[in-house]
């Protein structure tokens, strides 16, 4: 009888352990990925990057329930530094900025930024919209620069410090021998703002010019174009070529540096603009399983990703996704090789 009781107790323990093991297996994700919350630093709250990251996080969560991703505001030049400091797991990246970060290219960075790896590249071409009210009579970036250099007072909404668009547009002004600071010295007004605030500043006529970098169509620009007659200031061939040769923006020869007619209300001609490619980067220390499953979820649901933004539908392809400006994370490499993309 005693032996029978011991046998029964043993069987009960085995069943209990089996149930615990099964529960643990059910809780764990693919490749033993344990449930965890990750952070993704994006762009300004309300901007394209922020909302796109949120939509993609939902795609990942559906495909990989063990991964919960919290999206936080950030900026192109600040994001690689946040990854280096291990403040976040994932980040939106600007191709030319990420390359400059990894190589420590001044004046963007004063050191080689460590610990950043690539996951997926070629999401879109984002365009530098130099946007203006038609009442200004200005149609090109050179004409805007001429006004600033002539000492005219202008009111402009500009990107915040720490964003890639603030950096590159500052370099553009410097290329022409002027600056945001010169606008203020002229008695003008510079509002360093997030996209949502730019819209209100423009609609309420506190500013007549806006500079913003967005994929097409940019929601903020769409709203502003509806509010009053507007135009996009054209970039010259020389400016597009200089930006590419100096900083690695989209090359003039690709023919991609065009905001097509009809993208925004009242703008019925193609407008040449400077563009840059976008990508997703991560901590090099991110687990292989997390990087693998994140990458896999987005590639294997690429139809859903492409529906998030028209620019993604045009540019983001599985074949070009491994092309990031910093070395790929081993987890991404593992997936791309399995999928025959590397």
Residue pairs with C-beta under 8 A, 6 or more apart in sequence:
27 34
27 35
27 66
28 34
28 35
28 66
29 35
29 64
29 65
29 66
29 67
29 289
29 293
30 64
30 66
30 289
30 293
31 288
31 289
31 292
31 293
32 289
33 64
33 66
33 67
33 287
33 289
33 290
33 293
34 66
35 65
35 66
35 67
35 68
36 66
36 67
36 68
36 290
37 68
37 69
37 70
38 67
38 68
38 69
38 70
38 89
38 90
38 290
39 69
39 70
39 71
39 72
39 87
39 88
39 89
39 90
40 53
40 57
40 69
40 70
40 71
40 72
40 88
40 89
40 90
40 91
40 92
41 72
41 73
41 74
41 78
41 79
41 82
41 83
41 87
41 88
41 90
41 91
41 92
42 49
42 50
42 52
42 53
42 71
42 72
42 73
42 74
42 91
42 92
43 49
43 50
43 73
43 74
43 75
43 76
43 92
43 163
44 50
44 73
44 75
44 160
44 163
44 194
44 195
44 196
45 73
45 194
45 196
46 194
46 195
46 196
47 194
47 195
47 196
47 214
47 220
48 126
48 195
48 214
48 215
48 218
48 219
48 309
49 92
49 278
50 71
50 73
52 92
52 308
52 309
52 312
53 69
53 71
53 92
54 71
55 308
56 298
56 305
56 308
57 69
57 70
57 71
59 297
59 298
59 301
59 304
59 305
60 67
60 69
60 293
60 294
60 297
60 298
61 67
61 68
61 69
63 293
63 296
63 297
63 300
63 301
64 293
64 294
64 297
66 293
67 290
67 293
67 294
67 297
69 90
72 88
74 82
74 88
74 91
74 92
75 160
75 162
75 163
75 164
75 166
76 92
76 93
76 94
76 97
76 163
76 164
76 165
76 167
77 94
77 97
77 101
77 108
77 162
77 163
77 164
77 166
77 167
78 162
78 163
79 88
79 91
79 92
79 93
79 281
80 91
80 93
80 97
80 98
80 101
80 102
80 109
80 113
80 116
80 281
81 101
81 113
82 88
82 91
83 91
83 113
83 115
83 116
83 281
83 282
83 283
84 113
84 114
84 115
84 116
86 115
86 283
86 285
88 283
89 282
89 283
89 286
89 290
90 119
90 280
90 281
90 282
90 286
90 294
91 280
91 281
91 282
92 278
92 279
92 280
92 281
93 278
93 279
93 280
93 281
93 324
93 325
93 326
94 126
94 164
94 276
94 277
94 278
94 279
95 121
95 248
95 276
95 277
95 278
95 279
95 324
95 325
96 247
96 248
96 249
96 276
96 277
96 325
97 108
97 164
97 167
97 276
98 116
98 118
98 279
98 281
98 324
98 325
98 326
99 105
99 248
99 325
99 326
100 108
100 109
100 247
100 248
101 108
101 109
101 112
101 113
101 116
101 326
102 112
102 113
102 116
102 325
102 326
103 112
104 110
104 111
104 112
104 113
108 167
114 284
115 283
115 284
115 285
116 281
116 282
116 283
116 284
116 326
117 281
117 282
117 283
117 284
117 286
117 291
117 326
117 327
117 328
117 329
117 332
118 279
118 280
118 281
118 282
118 324
118 325
118 326
118 327
118 328
118 329
118 332
119 279
119 280
119 281
119 282
119 291
119 294
119 295
119 324
119 328
119 329
119 332
120 279
120 280
120 295
120 298
120 299
120 321
120 322
120 324
120 332
121 277
121 279
121 280
121 320
121 321
121 322
121 323
121 324
121 325
122 277
122 279
122 315
122 316
122 317
122 320
122 321
122 323
123 277
123 278
123 279
123 280
123 311
123 312
123 315
123 316
124 215
124 277
124 278
124 309
124 311
124 312
124 314
124 315
124 316
125 215
125 250
125 256
125 275
125 276
125 277
125 278
125 311
125 315
126 213
126 214
126 215
126 275
126 276
126 277
126 278
126 311
127 213
127 214
127 215
127 216
127 218
127 257
127 259
127 273
127 274
127 275
128 165
128 168
128 169
128 172
128 211
128 212
128 213
128 235
128 273
128 274
128 275
129 210
129 211
129 212
129 213
129 214
129 218
129 221
129 232
129 259
129 273
130 141
130 144
130 209
130 211
130 232
130 233
130 235
130 273
131 202
131 209
131 210
131 211
131 212
131 221
131 224
131 230
131 231
131 232
131 233
132 138
132 144
132 208
132 209
132 210
132 230
132 231
132 232
132 233
133 202
133 208
133 209
133 228
133 229
133 230
133 231
134 228
134 229
134 230
134 231
134 266
135 208
135 229
136 154
136 208
136 209
138 144
138 147
138 209
138 231
138 233
139 231
139 233
139 234
140 233
140 234
140 235
140 236
141 172
141 233
141 234
141 235
141 236
141 239
142 176
142 236
143 233
144 154
144 209
144 233
145 173
145 176
145 178
147 154
148 154
148 173
148 178
148 182
148 183
148 186
148 188
149 176
149 177
149 178
149 182
151 186
152 186
152 188
153 186
153 187
153 188
154 183
154 186
154 188
154 189
154 208
154 209
155 188
155 189
155 191
155 206
155 207
155 208
155 209
156 183
156 188
156 189
156 190
156 191
156 207
156 208
156 209
156 210
156 211
157 191
157 193
157 197
157 198
157 201
157 202
157 207
157 209
157 210
157 211
157 212
158 166
158 169
158 180
158 190
158 191
158 192
158 193
158 210
158 211
159 165
159 166
159 169
159 192
159 211
159 212
159 213
160 166
160 192
160 193
160 194
161 192
164 213
164 276
165 211
165 212
165 213
166 192
168 213
168 243
168 247
168 249
168 274
168 276
169 211
170 179
170 180
171 243
171 246
171 247
172 239
172 243
172 274
173 179
173 180
173 182
175 239
175 242
180 190
183 189
183 190
184 190
189 206
189 207
191 197
191 198
191 201
191 206
191 207
193 201
195 212
195 214
195 219
195 220
196 220
198 207
198 210
198 212
198 220
198 224
199 220
199 223
199 224
199 227
201 207
201 210
202 208
202 210
202 224
202 227
202 228
203 223
203 224
203 227
203 228
205 228
210 221
210 224
212 218
212 220
212 221
213 276
214 220
214 221
215 278
215 309
215 310
215 311
215 312
216 259
216 260
216 263
216 310
216 311
217 263
217 264
217 310
221 264
222 264
222 265
224 230
225 264
225 265
225 266
225 267
226 265
229 266
230 264
230 266
230 267
231 266
231 267
232 259
232 264
232 267
232 271
232 273
233 271
234 271
234 272
234 273
235 257
235 272
235 273
235 274
236 272
237 252
237 272
239 274
240 249
240 252
240 257
240 272
240 274
241 251
241 252
243 249
243 274
244 250
244 251
244 252
248 276
248 325
249 274
249 275
249 276
250 256
250 257
250 274
250 275
250 276
250 277
256 275
257 272
257 273
257 274
257 275
258 270
258 271
258 272
258 273
259 267
259 270
259 271
259 272
259 273
260 270
261 267
261 268
261 269
261 270
261 271
262 268
277 315
277 325
279 324
279 325
281 324
281 326
282 291
282 294
282 329
284 329
286 329
286 331
287 331
288 329
288 330
288 331
288 334
289 331
290 331
291 329
291 330
291 331
291 332
292 331
292 332
292 334
292 335
293 331
294 331
295 321
295 331
295 332
295 335
295 336
296 335
296 339
298 305
299 318
299 321
299 335
299 339
299 341
302 316
302 317
302 318
305 312
305 316
306 312
306 313
306 316
307 313
318 339
318 341
319 341
321 336
321 341
322 328
322 332
322 336
322 341
322 342
328 336
333 342
336 342
